[in-house]
Amino acid sequence: MFVFNFKMKSSKIPIIFFAVMSAAAAIVCIACMTKMQGKPPSSATCDEIGTYTLQAGNTEEQCLFLEQFGFEPDSENFQSSEVIIPSEFNTVYDEYNELQKKVGLDLSKYKGKNVQKVTYPLKNTDNETAVLLVFRDTVIGGHITNGEYGEDNKPLNCYGKN
């Protein structure tokens, strides 16, 4: 059996305590700042409808998001999958990000992030689907599509608010 014994001058205890507490506070501050940097905004603005909420933590919030643009999503038939926003944008993603900027969003802040891609059939359109990109319960991008390969995607505000 080993026994370790050491002595410390009582005048050094406050210095060590202060050093340990300072290190702990620094770790907490760094963790908080890192978490805050990745938090998306709670609203965005576009010319057609003004300021709108980006909350999308569940199906109900995602449908309410689409209703802000005048759409009627079919909440019973949605699909969800995980996708990765590329860390480097090519021409296609640059063009897609320009589509996002038309409605006050910007995917460049989320390069390299895993996000949820959620699709909703739209009841009040001619066979179109809404595609939402959701990061930390917040819409960060999306578009309207008819699902045909090679067809242009439309911005979320393509029909304006009804």
N, CA, C and O atoms as a DFTB+ gen file, in Angstrom:
648 C
 N C O
     1  1       0.843      -1.164       0.000
     2  2       0.000       0.000       0.000
     3  2       0.893       1.234       0.000
     4  3       1.901       1.304       0.703
     5  1       0.478       2.222      -0.830
     6  2       1.218       3.471      -0.901
     7  2       0.411       4.583      -0.260
     8  3      -0.810       4.647      -0.402
     9  1       1.090       5.430       0.425
    10  2       0.453       6.598       1.022
    11  2       1.243       7.818       0.578
    12  3       2.456       7.902       0.771
    13  1       0.528       8.757      -0.020
    14  2       1.167      10.003      -0.423
    15  2       0.809      11.071       0.588
    16  3      -0.334      11.180       1.033
    17  1       1.775      11.825       0.925
    18  2       1.559      12.887       1.892
    19  2       2.318      14.120       1.405
    20  3       3.499      14.042       1.067
    21  1       1.648      15.221       1.376
    22  2       2.348      16.452       1.023
    23  2       1.771      17.599       1.838
    24  3       0.626      17.561       2.290
    25  1       2.592      18.603       2.005
    26  2       2.188      19.766       2.785
    27  2       2.135      20.970       1.862
    28  3       2.887      21.077       0.893
    29  1       1.229      21.867       2.191
    30  2       1.112      23.089       1.428
    31  2       0.977      24.231       2.416
    32  3       0.274      24.138       3.423
    33  1       1.663      25.294       2.102
    34  2       1.549      26.458       2.958
    35  2       0.141      27.019       2.828
    36  3      -0.404      27.096       1.727
    37  1      -0.442      27.406       3.944
    38  2      -1.808      27.922       3.925
    39  2      -1.930      29.215       3.118
    40  3      -3.030      29.566       2.692
    41  1      -0.845      29.915       2.903
    42  2      -0.895      31.148       2.120
    43  2      -1.076      30.862       0.625
    44  3      -1.478      31.751      -0.126
    45  1      -0.784      29.637       0.187
    46  2      -0.920      29.286      -1.229
    47  2      -2.315      28.759      -1.561
    48  3      -2.670      28.708      -2.739
    49  1      -3.106      28.372      -0.587
    50  2      -4.442      27.813      -0.837
    51  2      -5.335      28.809      -1.570
    52  3      -5.969      28.417      -2.549
    53  1      -5.425      30.079      -1.155
    54  2      -6.276      31.015      -1.907
    55  2      -5.809      31.216      -3.352
    56  3      -6.637      31.415      -4.241
    57  1      -4.525      31.169      -3.591
    58  2      -4.010      31.350      -4.948
    59  2      -4.421      30.169      -5.820
    60  3      -4.855      30.356      -6.957
    61  1      -4.290      28.976      -5.301
    62  2      -4.674      27.783      -6.056
    63  2      -6.186      27.773      -6.290
    64  3      -6.642      27.457      -7.389
    65  1      -6.956      28.114      -5.271
    66  2      -8.415      28.177      -5.395
    67  2      -8.807      29.177      -6.487
    68  3      -9.659      28.881      -7.324
    69  1      -8.192      30.342      -6.476
    70  2      -8.479      31.371      -7.476
    71  2      -8.115      30.883      -8.881
    72  3      -8.862      31.124      -9.829
    73  1      -7.000      30.214      -9.019
    74  2      -6.572      29.707     -10.319
    75  2      -7.556      28.657     -10.849
    76  3      -7.907      28.680     -12.029
    77  1      -7.999      27.741      -9.988
    78  2      -8.951      26.701     -10.394
    79  2     -10.287      27.331     -10.786
    80  3     -10.873      26.951     -11.800
    81  1     -10.770      28.279     -10.003
    82  2     -12.045      28.940     -10.307
    83  2     -11.954      29.755     -11.602
    84  3     -12.907      29.780     -12.380
    85  1     -10.833      30.412     -11.836
    86  2     -10.644      31.180     -13.065
    87  2     -10.657      30.262     -14.285
    88  3     -11.267      30.583     -15.304
    89  1      -9.993      29.138     -14.177
    90  2      -9.977      28.179     -15.283
    91  2     -11.388      27.648     -15.553
    92  3     -11.791      27.522     -16.709
    93  1     -12.129      27.340     -14.505
    94  2     -13.497      26.847     -14.669
    95  2     -14.381      27.907     -15.324
    96  3     -15.171      27.588     -16.212
    97  1     -14.255      29.154     -14.900
    98  2     -15.045      30.237     -15.491
    99  2     -14.703      30.429     -16.966
   100  3     -15.591      30.673     -17.782
   101  1     -13.431      30.321     -17.309
   102  2     -13.013      30.464     -18.699
   103  2     -13.607      29.352     -19.562
   104  3     -14.051      29.609     -20.681
   105  1     -13.620      28.137     -19.059
   106  2     -14.187      27.008     -19.803
   107  2     -15.679      27.228     -20.037
   108  3     -16.172      26.992     -21.140
   109  1     -16.404      27.679     -19.011
   110  2     -17.840      27.935     -19.143
   111  2     -18.081      29.045     -20.170
   112  3     -18.976      28.918     -21.006
   113  1     -17.311      30.119     -20.123
   114  2     -17.467      31.231     -21.075
   115  2     -17.221      30.776     -22.509
   116  3     -17.975      31.140     -23.410
   117  1     -16.199      30.002     -22.723
   118  2     -15.882      29.511     -24.068
   119  2     -16.999      28.605     -24.570
   120  3     -17.397      28.695     -25.732
   121  1     -17.501      27.739     -23.710
   122  2     -18.591      26.843     -24.107
   123  2     -19.837      27.640     -24.478
   124  3     -20.494      27.325     -25.470
   125  1     -20.169      28.655     -23.709
   126  2     -21.347      29.478     -24.001
   127  2     -21.181      30.242     -25.304
   128  3     -22.115      30.306     -26.103
   129  1     -20.023      30.816     -25.529
   130  2     -19.793      31.581     -26.757
   131  2     -19.849      30.669     -27.978
   132  3     -20.381      31.060     -29.016
   133  1     -19.314      29.478     -27.866
   134  2     -19.335      28.530     -28.975
   135  2     -20.767      28.142     -29.302
   136  3     -21.131      28.074     -30.476
   137  1     -21.577      27.890     -28.299
   138  2     -22.958      27.505     -28.516
   139  2     -23.756      28.658     -29.129
   140  3     -24.589      28.431     -30.006
   141  1     -23.512      29.877     -28.681
   142  2     -24.242      31.034     -29.197
   143  2     -23.887      31.330     -30.645
   144  3     -24.733      31.815     -31.397
   145  1     -22.663      31.053     -31.049
   146  2     -22.256      31.326     -32.423
   147  2     -23.043      30.493     -33.423
   148  3     -23.301      30.959     -34.533
   149  1     -23.428      29.281     -33.064
   150  2     -24.137      28.408     -33.979
   151  2     -25.647      28.541     -33.913
   152  3     -26.348      27.818     -34.621
   153  1     -26.173      29.437     -33.092
   154  2     -27.614      29.566     -32.952
   155  2     -28.179      30.423     -34.074
   156  3     -27.782      31.576     -34.245
   157  1     -29.116      29.851     -34.846
   158  2     -29.709      30.610     -35.941
   159  2     -30.644      31.707     -35.413
   160  3     -31.086      31.639     -34.266
   161  1     -30.943      32.706     -36.233
   162  2     -31.878      33.754     -35.820
   163  2     -33.298      33.192     -35.713
   164  3     -33.589      32.136     -36.274
   165  1     -34.181      33.892     -34.995
   166  2     -35.552      33.407     -34.813
   167  2     -36.518      33.975     -35.842
   168  3     -37.662      33.528     -35.922
   169  1     -36.076      34.961     -36.638
   170  2     -36.945      35.522     -37.673
   171  2     -36.090      36.028     -38.838
   172  3     -34.875      36.188     -38.725
   173  1     -36.772      36.272     -39.957
   174  2     -36.124      36.824     -41.151
   175  2     -37.103      37.782     -41.805
   176  3     -38.265      37.864     -41.406
   177  1     -36.629      38.503     -42.808
   178  2     -37.470      39.495     -43.482
   179  2     -37.299      39.370     -44.987
   180  3     -36.189      39.182     -45.484
   181  1     -38.410      39.477     -45.704
   182  2     -38.360      39.575     -47.160
   183  2     -39.384      40.617     -47.598
   184  3     -40.328      40.916     -46.867
   185  1     -39.193      41.164     -48.788
   186  2     -40.041      42.258     -49.267
   187  2     -41.507      41.874     -49.378
   188  3     -42.379      42.684     -49.065
   189  1     -41.794      40.659     -49.817
   190  2     -43.166      40.268     -50.105
   191  2     -44.048      40.147     -48.863
   192  3     -45.216      40.534     -48.900
   193  1     -43.504      39.613     -47.756
   194  2     -44.358      39.414     -46.574
   195  2     -43.833      40.101     -45.323
   196  3     -44.489      40.048     -44.282
   197  1     -42.690      40.735     -45.389
   198  2     -42.128      41.409     -44.216
   199  2     -41.398      40.419     -43.319
   200  3     -40.791      39.462     -43.800
   201  1     -41.462      40.654     -42.012
   202  2     -40.778      39.791     -41.045
   203  2     -41.617      38.542     -40.779
   204  3     -42.835      38.617     -40.620
   205  1     -40.951      37.412     -40.736
   206  2     -41.629      36.144     -40.469
   207  2     -40.786      35.297     -39.532
   208  3     -39.568      35.458     -39.459
   209  1     -41.449      34.387     -38.811
   210  2     -40.758      33.525     -37.846
   211  2     -40.092      32.354     -38.554
   212  3     -40.553      31.900     -39.601
   213  1     -39.003      31.873     -37.968
   214  2     -38.265      30.737     -38.511
   215  2     -38.389      29.493     -37.631
   216  3     -37.741      28.483     -37.903
   217  1     -39.204      29.552     -36.591
   218  2     -39.351      28.422     -35.669
   219  2     -39.865      27.190     -36.406
   220  3     -40.839      27.272     -37.155
   221  1     -39.210      26.048     -36.193
   222  2     -39.594      24.817     -36.894
   223  2     -39.181      23.589     -36.103
   224  3     -38.639      22.639     -36.668
   225  1     -39.434      23.600     -34.800
   226  2     -39.003      22.503     -33.944
   227  2     -39.828      21.241     -34.067
   228  3     -39.387      20.171     -33.646
   229  1     -41.038      21.347     -34.646
   230  2     -41.895      20.170     -34.796
   231  2     -42.783      20.361     -36.026
   232  3     -42.725      21.402     -36.681
   233  1     -43.594      19.368     -36.332
   234  2     -44.448      19.417     -37.527
   235  2     -45.387      20.617     -37.495
   236  3     -45.571      21.287     -38.511
   237  1     -45.972      20.889     -36.357
   238  2     -46.907      22.016     -36.248
   239  2     -46.210      23.342     -36.576
   240  3     -46.743      24.150     -37.337
   241  1     -45.023      23.567     -36.005
   242  2     -44.292      24.802     -36.274
   243  2     -43.849      24.883     -37.733
   244  3     -43.846      25.968     -38.315
   245  1     -43.479      23.757     -38.327
   246  2     -43.070      23.755     -39.725
   247  2     -44.249      24.106     -40.628
   248  3     -44.086      24.841     -41.602
   249  1     -45.430      23.587     -40.314
   250  2     -46.622      23.923     -41.096
   251  2     -46.992      25.392     -40.922
   252  3     -47.356      26.060     -41.890
   253  1     -46.901      25.899     -39.694
   254  2     -47.165      27.319     -39.455
   255  2     -46.175      28.193     -40.223
   256  3     -46.536      29.253     -40.736
   257  1     -44.934      27.742     -40.296
   258  2     -43.931      28.468     -41.087
   259  2     -44.398      28.597     -42.533
   260  3     -44.382      29.694     -43.090
   261  1     -44.812      27.490     -43.147
   262  2     -45.240      27.513     -44.549
   263  2     -46.518      28.325     -44.739
   264  3     -46.696      28.966     -45.775
   265  1     -47.403      28.304     -43.753
   266  2     -48.645      29.078     -43.846
   267  2     -48.373      30.579     -43.878
   268  3     -49.183      31.339     -44.410
   269  1     -47.241      31.019     -43.315
   270  2     -46.876      32.436     -43.382
   271  2     -46.723      32.906     -44.828
   272  3     -46.897      34.088     -45.124
   273  1     -46.397      31.968     -45.731
   274  2     -46.195      32.273     -47.138
   275  2     -47.439      31.977     -47.973
   276  3     -47.406      32.083     -49.199
   277  1     -48.528      31.608     -47.316
   278  2     -49.770      31.338     -48.023
   279  2     -49.945      29.911     -48.490
   280  3     -50.856      29.633     -49.270
   281  1     -49.101      28.993     -48.038
   282  2     -49.202      27.599     -48.445
   283  2     -50.046      26.795     -47.456
   284  3     -50.164      27.156     -46.285
   285  1     -50.630      25.699     -47.948
   286  2     -51.360      24.752     -47.115
   287  2     -50.626      23.413     -47.159
   288  3     -50.885      22.597     -48.044
   289  1     -49.703      23.177     -46.204
   290  2     -48.948      21.918     -46.224
   291  2     -49.802      20.741     -45.779
   292  3     -50.690      20.885     -44.939
   293  1     -49.525      19.587     -46.348
   294  2     -50.177      18.336     -45.955
   295  2     -49.343      17.737     -44.822
   296  3     -48.368      17.029     -45.073
   297  1     -49.723      18.017     -43.597
   298  2     -48.933      17.617     -42.429
   299  2     -48.931      16.109     -42.188
   300  3     -48.133      15.615     -41.391
   301  1     -49.800      15.384     -42.856
   302  2     -49.870      13.938     -42.669
   303  2     -48.841      13.200     -43.534
   304  3     -48.483      12.061     -43.232
   305  1     -48.377      13.825     -44.581
   306  2     -47.533      13.128     -45.560
   307  2     -46.157      13.750     -45.737
   308  3     -45.631      13.774     -46.850
   309  1     -45.575      14.245     -44.674
   310  2     -44.249      14.846     -44.795
   311  2     -43.171      13.767     -44.727
   312  3     -43.404      12.664     -44.233
   313  1     -41.990      14.109     -45.233
   314  2     -40.832      13.220     -45.158
   315  2     -39.668      14.005     -44.587
   316  3     -39.557      15.213     -44.794
   317  1     -38.800      13.309     -43.867
   318  2     -37.657      13.973     -43.247
   319  2     -36.406      13.119     -43.417
   320  3     -36.453      11.894     -43.308
   321  1     -35.284      13.789     -43.686
   322  2     -34.006      13.096     -43.782
   323  2     -32.906      14.066     -43.379
   324  3     -33.121      15.277     -43.322
   325  1     -31.730      13.525     -43.100
   326  2     -30.594      14.369     -42.733
   327  2     -29.720      14.597     -43.955
   328  3     -29.426      13.668     -44.707
   329  1     -29.307      15.849     -44.143
   330  2     -28.397      16.201     -45.233
   331  2     -27.274      17.059     -44.668
   332  3     -27.387      17.595     -43.566
   333  1     -26.200      17.184     -45.421
   334  2     -25.070      18.015     -45.007
   335  2     -24.944      19.176     -45.978
   336  3     -24.887      18.980     -47.192
   337  1     -24.902      20.386     -45.435
   338  2     -24.623      21.554     -46.265
   339  2     -23.130      21.479     -46.595
   340  3     -22.314      21.369     -45.681
   341  1     -22.752      21.537     -47.872
   342  2     -21.331      21.413     -48.222
   343  2     -20.477      22.495     -47.556
   344  3     -20.926      23.628     -47.385
   345  1     -19.261      22.143     -47.188
   346  2     -18.377      23.132     -46.567
   347  2     -17.826      24.110     -47.605
   348  3     -17.411      25.214     -47.252
   349  1     -17.817      23.720     -48.865
   350  2     -17.442      24.615     -49.961
   351  2     -18.578      24.591     -50.979
   352  3     -18.990      23.522     -51.429
   353  1     -19.082      25.768     -51.340
   354  2     -20.173      25.840     -52.309
   355  2     -19.636      25.806     -53.732
   356  3     -18.653      26.473     -54.053
   357  1     -20.293      25.023     -54.579
   358  2     -20.010      25.053     -56.016
   359  2     -21.025      26.002     -56.661
   360  3     -21.780      26.667     -55.952
   361  1     -21.051      26.071     -57.967
   362  2     -21.949      26.981     -58.672
   363  2     -23.409      26.704     -58.337
   364  3     -24.196      27.630     -58.145
   365  1     -23.765      25.424     -58.267
   366  2     -25.154      25.053     -57.964
   367  2     -25.553      25.572     -56.581
   368  3     -26.629      26.149     -56.425
   369  1     -24.706      25.374     -55.590
   370  2     -25.037      25.837     -54.232
   371  2     -24.989      27.359     -54.135
   372  3     -25.756      27.950     -53.375
   373  1     -24.102      28.002     -54.891
   374  2     -24.093      29.471     -54.918
   375  2     -25.428      29.991     -55.442
   376  3     -25.993      30.933     -54.887
   377  1     -25.931      29.375     -56.514
   378  2     -27.230      29.769     -57.075
   379  2     -28.360      29.468     -56.094
   380  3     -29.281      30.269     -55.932
   381  1     -28.284      28.314     -55.444
   382  2     -29.318      27.954     -54.465
   383  2     -29.301      28.936     -53.290
   384  3     -30.357      29.307     -52.777
   385  1     -28.123      29.351     -52.868
   386  2     -28.033      30.309     -51.764
   387  2     -28.596      31.669     -52.182
   388  3     -29.169      32.375     -51.352
   389  1     -28.444      32.042     -53.431
   390  2     -29.056      33.289     -53.924
   391  2     -30.579      33.195     -53.828
   392  3     -31.244      34.184     -53.520
   393  1     -31.129      32.020     -54.088
   394  2     -32.563      31.785     -53.927
   395  2     -32.976      32.007     -52.469
   396  3     -34.035      32.573     -52.199
   397  1     -32.132      31.558     -51.531
   398  2     -32.421      31.732     -50.106
   399  2     -32.376      33.212     -49.710
   400  3     -33.184      33.679     -48.907
   401  1     -31.434      33.924     -50.280
   402  2     -31.282      35.342     -49.939
   403  2     -32.495      36.163     -50.359
   404  3     -32.745      37.228     -49.795
   405  1     -33.255      35.677     -51.352
   406  2     -34.470      36.379     -51.782
   407  2     -35.519      36.422     -50.674
   408  3     -36.390      37.292     -50.669
   409  1     -35.433      35.482     -49.737
   410  2     -36.391      35.467     -48.629
   411  2     -35.718      35.772     -47.292
   412  3     -36.275      35.478     -46.234
   413  1     -34.528      36.359     -47.338
   414  2     -33.861      36.801     -46.118
   415  2     -33.061      35.739     -45.390
   416  3     -32.731      35.915     -44.217
   417  1     -32.741      34.634     -46.063
   418  2     -31.965      33.556     -45.450
   419  2     -30.587      33.480     -46.111
   420  3     -30.375      34.050     -47.181
   421  1     -29.656      32.777     -45.470
   422  2     -28.301      32.660     -46.007
   423  2     -27.675      31.359     -45.525
   424  3     -27.359      31.218     -44.344
   425  1     -27.497      30.414     -46.431
   426  2     -26.943      29.103     -46.064
   427  2     -25.445      29.123     -45.806
   428  3     -24.914      28.177     -45.224
   429  1     -24.752      30.170     -46.221
   430  2     -23.293      30.180     -46.071
   431  2     -22.872      30.105     -44.609
   432  3     -21.750      29.687     -44.319
   433  1     -23.731      30.494     -43.692
   434  2     -23.427      30.421     -42.257
   435  2     -23.444      28.980     -41.744
   436  3     -22.972      28.701     -40.642
   437  1     -23.988      28.075     -42.550
   438  2     -24.173      26.687     -42.102
   439  2     -23.347      25.687     -42.906
   440  3     -23.656      24.495     -42.923
   441  1     -22.307      26.164     -43.564
   442  2     -21.439      25.279     -44.338
   443  2     -20.874      24.172     -43.443
   444  3     -20.371      24.435     -42.350
   445  1     -20.967      22.943     -43.924
   446  2     -20.435      21.804     -43.200
   447  2     -21.341      21.261     -42.099
   448  3     -20.967      20.310     -41.413
   449  1     -22.512      21.839     -41.918
   450  2     -23.425      21.423     -40.838
   451  2     -24.389      20.340     -41.318
   452  3     -24.787      20.318     -42.483
   453  1     -24.753      19.449     -40.407
   454  2     -25.813      18.475     -40.651
   455  2     -27.140      19.169     -40.360
   456  3     -27.305      19.778     -39.303
   457  1     -28.084      19.080     -41.292
   458  2     -29.392      19.694     -41.123
   459  2     -30.481      18.693     -41.499
   460  3     -30.219      17.691     -42.166
   461  1     -31.696      18.978     -41.063
   462  2     -32.844      18.155     -41.443
   463  2     -33.462      18.733     -42.705
   464  3     -33.702      19.937     -42.796
   465  1     -33.716      17.877     -43.666
   466  2     -34.452      18.258     -44.874
   467  2     -35.859      17.689     -44.709
   468  3     -36.044      16.475     -44.622
   469  1     -36.845      18.582     -44.667
   470  2     -38.232      18.166     -44.466
   471  2     -39.039      18.599     -45.684
   472  3     -38.975      19.757     -46.098
   473  1     -39.797      17.667     -46.257
   474  2     -40.618      17.982     -47.421
   475  2     -42.092      17.796     -47.094
   476  3     -42.484      16.830     -46.441
   477  1     -42.905      18.750     -47.566
   478  2     -44.357      18.721     -47.373
   479  2     -45.050      18.889     -48.715
   480  3     -44.785      19.861     -49.423
   481  1     -45.936      17.959     -49.083
   482  2     -46.793      18.214     -50.245
   483  2     -47.670      19.428     -49.927
   484  3     -48.093      19.618     -48.786
   485  1     -47.937      20.242     -50.945
   486  2     -48.750      21.445     -50.733
   487  2     -50.134      21.233     -51.340
   488  3     -50.265      20.883     -52.513
   489  1     -51.158      21.451     -50.525
   490  2     -52.537      21.205     -50.955
   491  2     -53.044      22.260     -51.934
   492  3     -53.821      21.935     -52.831
   493  1     -52.628      23.497     -51.786
   494  2     -53.189      24.583     -52.585
   495  2     -52.342      24.950     -53.800
   496  3     -52.398      26.080     -54.287
   497  1     -51.560      23.990     -54.284
   498  2     -50.753      24.232     -55.475
   499  2     -50.957      23.074     -56.449
   500  3     -51.604      22.081     -56.118
   501  1     -50.411      23.208     -57.626
   502  2     -50.533      22.179     -58.643
   503  2     -49.384      21.175     -58.513
   504  3     -48.374      21.282     -59.210
   505  1     -49.547      20.202     -57.618
   506  2     -48.577      19.117     -57.440
   507  2     -47.180      19.610     -57.071
   508  3     -46.186      19.106     -57.593
   509  1     -47.100      20.593     -56.173
   510  2     -45.803      21.104     -55.742
   511  2     -45.527      20.691     -54.302
   512  3     -46.431      20.339     -53.544
   513  1     -44.256      20.748     -53.959
   514  2     -43.783      20.337     -52.643
   515  2     -42.914      21.437     -52.058
   516  3     -42.123      22.066     -52.761
   517  1     -43.074      21.660     -50.759
   518  2     -42.196      22.585     -50.045
   519  2     -41.064      21.779     -49.430
   520  3     -41.296      20.721     -48.845
   521  1     -39.847      22.275     -49.561
   522  2     -38.668      21.644     -48.969
   523  2     -38.087      22.633     -47.966
   524  3     -37.763      23.766     -48.322
   525  1     -37.955      22.205     -46.716
   526  2     -37.393      23.052     -45.662
   527  2     -36.078      22.461     -45.179
   528  3     -35.956      21.245     -45.030
   529  1     -35.102      23.311     -44.937
   530  2     -33.853      22.911     -44.301
   531  2     -33.897      23.465     -42.890
   532  3     -34.019      24.674     -42.692
   533  1     -33.795      22.570     -41.902
   534  2     -33.980      22.949     -40.501
   535  2     -32.714      22.627     -39.713
   536  3     -32.190      21.515     -39.777
   537  1     -32.233      23.623     -38.968
   538  2     -31.049      23.476     -38.124
   539  2     -31.402      23.996     -36.737
   540  3     -31.814      25.145     -36.581
   541  1     -31.236      23.140     -35.732
   542  2     -31.542      23.502     -34.342
   543  2     -32.930      24.130     -34.212
   544  3     -33.087      25.211     -33.644
   545  1     -33.927      23.433     -34.748
   546  2     -35.343      23.826     -34.654
   547  2     -35.667      25.139     -35.352
   548  3     -36.652      25.795     -35.013
   549  1     -34.848      25.526     -36.320
   550  2     -35.035      26.790     -37.029
   551  2     -34.866      26.564     -38.531
   552  3     -33.929      25.890     -38.961
   553  1     -35.783      27.135     -39.331
   554  2     -35.649      27.056     -40.782
   555  2     -34.467      27.916     -41.209
   556  3     -34.400      29.101     -40.880
   557  1     -33.542      27.318     -41.937
   558  2     -32.391      28.079     -42.445
   559  2     -32.416      28.182     -43.966
   560  3     -31.623      28.918     -44.553
   561  1     -33.330      27.443     -44.609
   562  2     -33.436      27.478     -46.054
   563  2     -34.637      26.683     -46.516
   564  3     -35.263      25.965     -45.737
   565  1     -34.950      26.820     -47.790
   566  2     -36.063      26.061     -48.338
   567  2     -36.421      26.540     -49.731
   568  3     -35.920      27.559     -50.208
   569  1     -37.305      25.780     -50.375
   570  2     -37.761      26.141     -51.706
   571  2     -39.042      25.382     -52.029
   572  3     -39.470      24.495     -51.291
   573  1     -39.638      25.759     -53.155
   574  2     -40.817      25.083     -53.676
   575  2     -40.399      24.395     -54.960
   576  3     -39.703      24.980     -55.789
   577  1     -40.827      23.144     -55.123
   578  2     -40.449      22.374     -56.311
   579  2     -41.628      21.545     -56.798
   580  3     -42.521      21.196     -56.026
   581  1     -41.617      21.236     -58.090
   582  2     -42.625      20.309     -58.612
   583  2     -42.070      18.889     -58.654
   584  3     -42.762      17.959     -59.068
   585  1     -40.829      18.726     -58.227
   586  2     -40.227      17.403     -58.126
   587  2     -39.626      16.869     -59.406
   588  3     -39.061      15.775     -59.404
   589  1     -39.728      17.604     -60.500
   590  2     -39.169      17.139     -61.768
   591  2     -37.701      17.517     -61.854
   592  3     -37.328      18.668     -61.631
   593  1     -36.879      16.540     -62.176
   594  2     -35.447      16.773     -62.283
   595  2     -35.157      17.796     -63.374
   596  3     -35.693      17.711     -64.479
   597  1     -34.304      18.762     -63.050
   598  2     -33.922      19.780     -64.020
   599  2     -34.799      21.020     -63.990
   600  3     -34.445      22.041     -64.579
   601  1     -35.936      20.946     -63.314
   602  2     -36.808      22.115     -63.208
   603  2     -36.238      23.066     -62.161
   604  3     -35.584      22.642     -61.208
   605  1     -36.494      24.340     -62.351
   606  2     -36.013      25.334     -61.396
   607  2     -36.788      25.266     -60.085
   608  3     -38.001      25.056     -60.067
   609  1     -36.057      25.448     -58.993
   610  2     -36.695      25.591     -57.693
   611  2     -37.175      27.026     -57.571
   612  3     -36.570      27.941     -58.128
   613  1     -38.273      27.220     -56.835
   614  2     -38.807      28.558     -56.624
   615  2     -38.564      28.957     -55.173
   616  3     -38.538      28.099     -54.291
   617  1     -38.387      30.255     -54.919
   618  2     -38.222      30.692     -53.527
   619  2     -39.517      30.500     -52.747
   620  3     -40.598      30.404     -53.330
   621  1     -39.397      30.446     -51.440
   622  2     -40.567      30.235     -50.590
   623  2     -41.627      31.313     -50.767
   624  3     -42.809      31.049     -50.542
   625  1     -41.240      32.508     -51.159
   626  2     -42.189      33.603     -51.302
   627  2     -42.764      33.714     -52.719
   628  3     -43.276      34.768     -53.096
   629  1     -42.683      32.634     -53.505
   630  2     -43.047      32.702     -54.921
   631  2     -44.520      33.019     -55.151
   632  3     -44.866      33.534     -56.214
   633  1     -45.388      32.733     -54.204
   634  2     -46.792      33.033     -54.374
   635  2     -47.239      34.243     -53.565
   636  3     -48.349      34.747     -53.734
   637  1     -46.356      34.697     -52.685
   638  2     -46.746      35.809     -51.820
   639  2     -47.744      35.364     -50.783
   640  3     -48.254      34.245     -50.846
   641  1     -48.021      36.202     -49.858
   642  2     -48.940      35.871     -48.765
   643  2     -50.377      36.049     -49.231
   644  3     -50.730      37.084     -49.796
   645  1     -51.200      35.040     -48.993
   646  2     -52.627      35.107     -49.367
   647  2     -53.398      35.924     -48.359
   648  3     -54.609      36.095     -48.499
